[in-house]
Amino acid sequence: MINGLKRAAALGAATVALAAGAVVGTVATASAAPQHDRPPVASHHCVRMAGQGTRMWHPTFRDRHHRWYAGYWTRVWHPVQRECRR
């Protein structure tokens, strides 16, 4: 009975130590990771690209019932973008 209690206490202590080591290792890795901070806005040259519509061709195709559909043009809208260069 006493040997079983000793074994359970040792196993519990080992589990706690292993969990604590994992937490410390994770925190140490996260703090040692390089920080990718963006430079100040003044060093960027940002251009706002206007939205635009482009034409896209949809080719001729045949559906699963063997009906042919003619090709056609559609307009695709590309929204406003912001391009920043250093």
GROMACS elastic network, one bead per residue, 0.5 to 0.9 nm:
[ bonds ]
;  ai    aj funct       b0    kb
    1     4     6  0.51681   500
    1     5     6  0.64942   500
    1     6     6  0.88185   500
    2     5     6  0.50816   500
    2     6     6  0.62135   500
    2     7     6  0.85595   500
    3     6     6  0.50573   500
    3     7     6  0.60745   500
    3     8     6  0.85856   500
    4     7     6  0.50535   500
    4     8     6  0.61370   500
    4     9     6  0.85889   500
    5     8     6  0.50666   500
    5     9     6  0.60896   500
    5    10     6  0.85413   500
    6     9     6  0.51019   500
    6    10     6  0.61051   500
    6    11     6  0.85080   500
    7    10     6  0.51347   500
    7    11     6  0.60758   500
    7    12     6  0.85476   500
    8    11     6  0.50682   500
    8    12     6  0.60635   500
    8    13     6  0.85625   500
    9    12     6  0.50937   500
    9    13     6  0.61222   500
    9    14     6  0.85737   500
   10    13     6  0.50974   500
   10    14     6  0.61102   500
   10    15     6  0.85749   500
   11    14     6  0.50992   500
   11    15     6  0.61557   500
   11    16     6  0.86920   500
   12    15     6  0.50883   500
   12    16     6  0.62437   500
   12    17     6  0.86219   500
   13    16     6  0.51861   500
   13    17     6  0.61602   500
   13    18     6  0.85933   500
   14    17     6  0.50978   500
   14    18     6  0.60906   500
   14    19     6  0.86024   500
   15    18     6  0.51358   500
   15    19     6  0.61675   500
   15    20     6  0.85723   500
   16    19     6  0.51673   500
   16    20     6  0.60791   500
   16    21     6  0.85594   500
   17    20     6  0.51210   500
   17    21     6  0.61203   500
   17    22     6  0.86325   500
   18    21     6  0.51343   500
   18    22     6  0.62669   500
   18    23     6  0.87747   500
   19    22     6  0.51129   500
   19    23     6  0.63080   500
   19    24     6  0.86935   500
   20    23     6  0.51533   500
   20    24     6  0.61515   500
   20    25     6  0.84943   500
   21    24     6  0.51318   500
   21    25     6  0.59716   500
   21    26     6  0.85135   500
   22    25     6  0.50963   500
   22    26     6  0.61412   500
   22    27     6  0.86653   500
   23    26     6  0.51613   500
   23    27     6  0.62394   500
   23    28     6  0.85730   500
   24    27     6  0.51882   500
   24    28     6  0.60420   500
   24    29     6  0.85283   500
   25    28     6  0.50965   500
   25    29     6  0.60701   500
   25    30     6  0.85626   500
   26    29     6  0.51609   500
   26    30     6  0.61605   500
   26    31     6  0.86446   500
   27    30     6  0.51293   500
   27    31     6  0.61532   500
   27    32     6  0.85412   500
   28    31     6  0.52408   500
   28    32     6  0.60739   500
   28    33     6  0.86217   500
   29    32     6  0.51513   500
   29    33     6  0.61601   500
   30    33     6  0.53264   500
   30    34     6  0.87355   500
   31    34     6  0.81345   500
   31    35     6  0.89747   500
   32    35     6  0.87581   500
   38    41     6  0.82777   500
   39    42     6  0.82182   500
   39    43     6  0.67777   500
   39    44     6  0.78669   500
   39    86     6  0.88427   500
   40    43     6  0.58678   500
   40    44     6  0.74067   500
   41    44     6  0.53657   500
   41    45     6  0.82312   500
   41    46     6  0.89486   500
   42    45     6  0.77604   500
   43    85     6  0.87367   500
   43    86     6  0.62002   500
   44    84     6  0.61239   500
   44    85     6  0.56747   500
   45    83     6  0.81915   500
   45    84     6  0.54893   500
   45    85     6  0.52691   500
   45    86     6  0.61274   500
   46    82     6  0.66931   500
   46    83     6  0.55007   500
   46    85     6  0.63449   500
   46    86     6  0.86300   500
   47    81     6  0.84535   500
   47    82     6  0.58373   500
   47    83     6  0.52238   500
   47    84     6  0.63187   500
   47    85     6  0.85385   500
   48    80     6  0.71560   500
   48    81     6  0.59118   500
   48    83     6  0.62440   500
   48    84     6  0.86019   500
   49    52     6  0.88931   500
   49    79     6  0.88183   500
   49    80     6  0.57931   500
   49    81     6  0.50814   500
   49    82     6  0.58881   500
   49    83     6  0.70467   500
   50    78     6  0.88076   500
   50    79     6  0.73938   500
   50    81     6  0.67628   500
   50    82     6  0.87224   500
   51    77     6  0.72411   500
   51    78     6  0.55037   500
   51    81     6  0.71725   500
   52    76     6  0.83627   500
   52    77     6  0.58617   500
   52    78     6  0.53682   500
   52    79     6  0.67266   500
   52    80     6  0.77688   500
   53    75     6  0.60020   500
   53    76     6  0.53971   500
   53    78     6  0.60036   500
   53    79     6  0.85876   500
   54    74     6  0.83134   500
   54    75     6  0.54870   500
   54    76     6  0.53402   500
   54    77     6  0.65368   500
   54    78     6  0.76889   500
   55    73     6  0.64409   500
   55    74     6  0.56847   500
   55    76     6  0.62047   500
   55    77     6  0.89285   500
   56    72     6  0.84426   500
   56    73     6  0.55908   500
   56    74     6  0.53564   500
   56    75     6  0.60881   500
   56    76     6  0.67556   500
   57    71     6  0.71445   500
   57    72     6  0.58925   500
   57    74     6  0.65634   500
   57    75     6  0.88985   500
   58    61     6  0.87189   500
   58    70     6  0.86724   500
   58    71     6  0.53272   500
   58    72     6  0.53126   500
   58    73     6  0.61085   500
   58    74     6  0.76001   500
   59    69     6  0.86806   500
   59    70     6  0.72330   500
   59    72     6  0.67406   500
   59    73     6  0.87359   500
   60    68     6  0.72467   500
   60    69     6  0.56375   500
   60    72     6  0.78105   500
   61    67     6  0.83722   500
   61    68     6  0.58488   500
   61    69     6  0.54464   500
   61    70     6  0.69691   500
   61    71     6  0.74092   500
   62    65     6  0.77833   500
   62    66     6  0.55390   500
   62    67     6  0.53466   500
   62    69     6  0.60906   500
   62    70     6  0.89594   500
   63    66     6  0.53145   500
   63    67     6  0.55808   500
   63    68     6  0.67370   500
   63    69     6  0.79091   500
   64    67     6  0.74689   500
   65    68     6  0.89658   500
   78    81     6  0.85280   500
